[in-house]
Every structure is written in structure tokens, then in C-alpha cells.
Amino acid sequence: MKIKFLLTLFILLCLACSCSVRQSSHVSEALDTDSIRYATGFTIKHYDGYTSAEVHDPWDSTRILQRYLLVDRSQPLPDNMPKGTIVRTPIRNIAVYTTVHSSIIDQLGETDKIVGICEPHYIKTESVQTLLRSGQIADLGEATSPNVERMIEIGAEIIIASPFQNNGYGQAEKLGIPIIEGADYTEPTPLGRAEWGRFYGLLLGKREVADSIFRETESRYLALKELAASAVNRPTVLTDKRYGSTWFVSSGESYVAEFFRDANVEYIFSDLKGTASLPMSFETVFERAIDADFWLIRYNQPINMTYADLRSEYNPYENFKAFKQRNVYSCNTGNVPYYEEFPISPDFLLKDMIKIFHPELLPDEELRYYHKMP
């Protein structure tokens, strides 16, 4: 009964204070518009008394997913705002669904603002794990079915989650808590994905910090891209491996393909249209990639994979040129913070790729995520 009472009370408060407003008779002109250089998924406009942040629909360019109206929590609500979801900033209590978004918040120095997180067993960020162990961050369970009652108990002011096409957020949508549509993973370029940190910085009152971090990341990334362009050789590369009977291949307009272009290598499937991963049979992949010079594999398991393990998993793998010539590089995502770091620091991953494909350009660097398979 107590939980039901708290749930009802919380929903009423949220609906009264932070859900949405209808368009007024007069909407003010933008005073300033943030220059977004790479990201295609959001726009930022600053008005007198509030900031409008629009997240675009990745699957339908004619519409937006959400318009967030960011208002300083110390100021009254302006009377000239358009329709949208009101978010009082800076945010003090955040529920997070993904490791990537927890890492972005940590990068901005606001880890203590996280009060709940889904699937914490995937988290490798030490500062987040420390707060989890101390009980300052609550375990909200699985991202597909989070503990909404726990969200209420910990006083989450917003939820940051990744949207998926034709999918909602279940019971969380009924709480009245603003859900931030973190569509950064749909960006087609590494720097576009990293630039979303500027959007999250606005939520946390860290606009200048977020802009500075992104500019530094951009500078390092572009310098590495220029370095890679100087390489004489341009090897070919294959990625990942089959799961069950299917091999999911990154398309030629995806951020994965963009990484390879920036690393100055030829991605075997660069001609595939679109940004999504496409299912293929082993035979189709083998026909096109049998002579690829390098093979990059990601997996998650307690012990690092060897060539013997790879052959044991599926014997035909040994027929790839990269297998025969021992040019397979693997990334055990269970042991390194690959998924937490590269979306916000793509220069880390680009440096790994240059070290693998053009080792002469970075003779003194160590690999961060990938290692030559033993």
C-alpha cells in the first residue's frame, strides 16, 4: 500500500511540475543556436529563459522524437515556451539504462548525480562501481524491464535511455519522469556520436565543460585521421564472426565503416548501403572476405580467445587468409571498457586501428582494446 501511495503521489507531482506544456500564443525568437558539426540527431537553440533541445527520429527524418525545454531550476517557468517536455536543470538525480551514458556522465565529472543504473554488472567505470558498492547508486535490474518502483524510491528526475524503432519504454513511460531519448548510437560517424556529449552536458549544467571535452576529442581524432592518410599501404579488413547461423555485417554507411575509412583501410563491405547491420550467411561473407588482410573480432568471455578456440568454434574459420597468416586481432569486451569508452572517445579506438593496420605510424603506442590473437 505504501509503495502504491508513493507511486500515485510521485506521478501527480511529476505531471504537475515537469511533463509538458502547450504552446503559448507567442513563441520567442532564438537568441543563439549551438553549432553542431557532426551529429545529425539533435539540435540546440537558446531562448530567453530556456533552451530547446530537439532529438530527431533516426528512422524518419520528417519528425522529431522529443523536444526538451531546459529551464534553470532556480528560475520561474517562462510563459513563451512551445510544446515540449520540461526538464529542470541542472539535473540532480539521474536513472541510466546504459553503460555508455553512465560513462558520459562520469566524463563530465557528475557521477554522483547517478542514482540508479540498469545492468550494473556490465559497468567497468571504477567511480560508478564504487558508488554501486556503497549503495549510493541503485541496481534497477534489466534495461528491458527496469524496476520502476525503485526509480520512484530513489527520486530519479530523468531517465536516460536508448530508443529503438517501434519500441517504447513500458511502465517507465507511465511514471511522468522525463525520458531522455539517447539516440547517439544511431549516428553514422564516430565524431557525430561523441558530439552527443554536448547535449548531455546541457542537462547537467556543464555546457562549457562538455564543449571543451568534445573539441579536444575532435582535435585528437582529426590528427590521427591525418596521420593514417599518410600510410602507403591500404590493407583490407573483415569484422566480427557468426552468431548461430548468421553473420551480422556492418553496412558501408555505418560508424564502423567510417572508422575504417578514417584509419585508411579498405572495409570489405563498404559498398553496402545504409547504417544498420545486415544478416548474412557464412558462405556469403566467406566468398567476399576470404582474402581480407586483417580480421577484427569482438567477444565477451572470461578467458581470451585463441586461434585454437576460434577453429574449435567453427572449423571453416581457418580458411580465411587472415587466420592463416595470423592477422586476427581480438577485443574481449568483458575485460576492457570498449563499449564504455569508444563512443565518447573515438580517438582511442582509431589509434588502435592505426596501430594494427599501420604500425609504422605509431611505433611507441600500445594497443588499448584489441590484441593480436595468440
N, C-alpha and C positions, 0 to 999 in steps of 0.2 A: 504493500500500500504506500509505503514511504517513497519507494522508487517511482511509482506511478504519479504520486503527487508532485515530486520533483520534476518529472518529465513534463507534466502539464504546465507547471509554473514556468519552467525554462522556455518552453515553446511560446507561451504567451508573451514573455519578456522579449524574446528574440523577434517575434512578429511585430511587437510594438516599437522596437528600437533599431533593428539592424537588417531588415529584409529588403524592402524595395520601396521606391516612391514613384508616383505618377508624374508625368511630365507637367511642368507648370506652364503658365500662359506665356512666359518669357524665358528663353534659354540664352545665357550669356555667350559671348564670343570667347574662343580660346585665347589665353594670354601667351601661351607657349606650347610648342609641340616637341616632344623628345625626338631626336634624330636616331631612328633605329636603322642600323646599317646592314644587318644580315638577317635578323629574324623576320619571318613573314607572318608569324602567328599572333602578334599583338601590336596595338598602337597606344600611345600615351599622349593625352592632351591635358594641359593645366589650365584651370579656370580660377576665377576669383572665389576662393573659399573651398575648392575641391579639385580633385584630379580624376579624370575619366580614363580608365584603362579598359580597352576592349580586346577580348580574346576572340580571334576569328575561328570559324569552324574549319578544321583541316580537310573535311570531306565535302564541303560545299562552300565555295568561295563567295557565294552571294549572301551569306548570312554570318552572324556572329554567334558564338556560344554564350557569351556573357558580357555585360557591360558592368564594370565595378566602379562605384563612385566613392573615392577615397577621401575621407574627411578627417582632419586632425581631431583627435578625441577631446582636446581641450577647447574646441571651438563649437559654437552652435551650428546646426544644420542650415546651410544656405537655402533660400526659397526659390532659387532659379535653376535647380538641377533637373536633368532629363530623367526618364525612366531608367532604373538600374538597381543593382544590389549595393546597398550602402555598407561600407566597411570602415569602421573607426580605426584610424592609425595613430601611432604605430601599434601593431598588433602585440598583445601581451601573452596570449595563450594560444598555441597552435597545435592542432592534431594533424599528423602527417601520415600519408599512406605509403610512401616510397623512400628507399634509401637515398635516391638522388636528391630529393627535396630536403631531406634532413641534412645532407652534405652541403647544399647551397646555404641553408640557414647557418650551419656551423662555419662556413667560409666567411659569412658576414659578421661573425662574432656574436650571434644571437642564439646559441644553442640552448640557453636557459629559458627561451621562450617556447620551446617544445614541451608540451605537457603529456602528449600521447603519441604513440607510433605503432603502425601495423608491422607485423612480421619482423620483430626486432632481432631475430636470430640471423638475419642477413646483414645486419649493421656491423661495419668494421671501424667506423669512426670512433676513436677512443673516448673523446669527450662525451659523445652520445651514450656509449656503453657505460661510462662512469655514472651518468645520471640515471640510467636504467637500473643499474645495480643498487643505487641509493634510494630508488623508489620515486625520484623526482619526475621521471618520465614513466608513464603507464604503458603497459602492453595492451594494445587494442585488438589483438588477435589477427585474423586473416583479413587482407585488404578487400577480398571479395565479399566478406561478411563481418565487418568490424563490430565491436561491442559498443553500440550506441549509448547504452545506459552509462557505461564507463566514461564516454565522452562528456556526458552531462555532468557527472560527478566531478570531473577534473576541470570543468569550466572552460572548455575549448571555445574560443571566439571565432575561429575559422577552421576549415578543413582544406588541406591542400591535397588534391588527388589528380590522377591522370585520367583524362576522358578516353573512352573507346567508342567507336562508331556504333550507334543503335543500342548503347548500354547506358543505364542510369546508375544511381548510387544507392538504390534500395531504401532501407529505413533511415539512412543518414539524411536523405532529402526531406524527410518529414520533421526534422529537428528544428528547422528555422535558422540553423547556423549557416552562414555563407560558405559555399563550397567554391574554392578557387580552382578553376579548370587549368591544371598544369599540363598544357599540350606541348610542352617543349620537346618531347621525344619525337614529335611528328616533323620537326624541322629537317629540311633536306641538306643542310650544311652544318659542319661542326661548330663554326663560329655563330651561326644562327641559333643553335641550341644553347650555346654558352651565354648568348646575349640575354636570355630569359632571366639571368641573374639580376638584371637591371629592373625587371618587373617585380621580382620578389623583394628587391631592395626597397622599393616604394612602400610595400606593405609593412616593412619593419622600420620605416623611418630612416633607412640607410641609403638614400638615393645617391649621394656623392661617393660613399664607400663602394657601392655596387658598380657605379660608372667607372671608378678608378680601377677596380679589380678587373673589369672587362677590358678596359683599354690596355692594361698590362698583359692580359692573356692574348688579346688580339696582336699586340706587338711581337710577343714571343712566337706565336703561331705563324705570322706572316714572314718572320725572319727565317724560321725553319723551312717554310714553303719555298722561299727564295733559295735557300741552301740546297734543297732537294732538286730544284730545277737545274742546278749546275752539274748534276750527275751525268756521266757519259752513257752508262747503260740504263736500260729501262726494262727490267725483268717482268714476267707475268706472274699473277698470283691467284690462288684459289682460297676460299674461306670455308671454315666450319666443316661439318660432316653430317651424315644422315641420322635421322631420329626415326626409329621404326623403319618404315619402308620409304620415308620421304626425306629429301634434302631441301631445306629451305634456303633459297638463294637471294641475297640482297640485290635489288634492282639497280640499274645504272644511274638513276637519279636520286639515290638514297645518300644519306650522310656517310655511309660506309664506302660507297663508290667515290664520294668526294674526298675522303681521307686518302684513298689510293691515288687519285689524281694529284692531290697536293704533295704526296710522297714521291711523285714522278715514277709510278709503276703502272703497268697495264693490267687492269682488272679484267679477268676472263669474261665476266658477264656485264661489261659496261654498256653493251648495246640494248639491254633490257629496259623498256620504258617504265616509268613510274617510280615511286619511292618505297613501295611495300616489298616485303619478302615474298618470293614466289615458290610454291612447292614444285619440286622436280624429282624424277626418278633417278636412282643411282646411274643408270645407263646413260641418261641424257647428260648428267654432269660429267661422267667419265669421258664421254665422246668429245666434249669440248675442252676439258681441263686435264686430260691425260698428260700433256706435255708442259703444264704450268711449272715455272721455275721454283716457286715457293708455295707453301701451303700453311695458312694460319688457322689454328683450331682453338676454340674456347670450350671449356667444360668446367664442371663443378664436382669434385670428388675429393675424398680425404688424402689420397696419395697421388702424386704427379704421374701422368700417363707416360708410357714408354712406347717405342716402336713395336715391341712385342705385344703390349696391351692393345695398340691400335690394330695390329694384324689379327689378334685374337677376337676383337670386337667384330670385325668384318674383313675377312681374308682378302677380298678384291682390292682393298685399300693399297696393298703392297705393289700394285701395278702402276700407280701414279709415279711420274718422273720425280716429283718432289720427295716421295717416300724412298725411292731407290737411291737418290743422291743425298739423302739425309738433310733435306732442306725443309723439314716440318718444324714450325715454331708453335708452341702451345701456351695457352694462358689458363691457369687454374683459378677461376674466379672465386673459388672457395677459400683461396689463400691470399689473394691480393685484392685491393679495393678498386678493381677495374670499373665496375658499374657505378660506384660512388664518385669516382674522380673524373673520368674522361668526359662526361657530359658538361662539366663546368670548367675543366682544364684540358681541352682537346690537344693542347701543345704537348702534354705528357705522352699521349698515345702517338701523335705524329712523330715525336722524337724516337719512340720505339721503332716505328716503321722505317724511318730513315736509317737507324742503326742496323736493322735487319737487312734491308734491301740495298743500302749504300753505305756499308760500314766504314769505308774510307773517309766519309764526310764527318763522322763523329767517332774518331778513334779512341777517345778517352771516356766516352759515355757508357754507362751500364744500363742494361735493359730493366725496365720498371715492371712491366706486366707479362710480356712474352719471354719465353726462354727456349733455346734450342732443345728439341725433344731428345732425351737420352736413349 
